[in-house]
Amino acid sequence: MFRLGPTELLIILGILILLFGVGRIGKIAGELGSGIRAFKSGLEGEEKTKG
């Protein structure tokens, strides 16, 4: 299977910074984190209503 090492991850990160800029990447990461939190809380709420 294909594995990414530290060098490949740094190259990908560098390309993302060139494409989007540092500020926009931070904003995207924050929105992704809040989306994951909302998804998890939605799953927990769904489990509470089942049992």
Buried (B, 14 or more C-beta within 10 A) or exposed (E): EEEEEEEEEEEEEEEBEEEEEEEEBEEEEEEEEEEEEEEEEEEEEEEEEEE
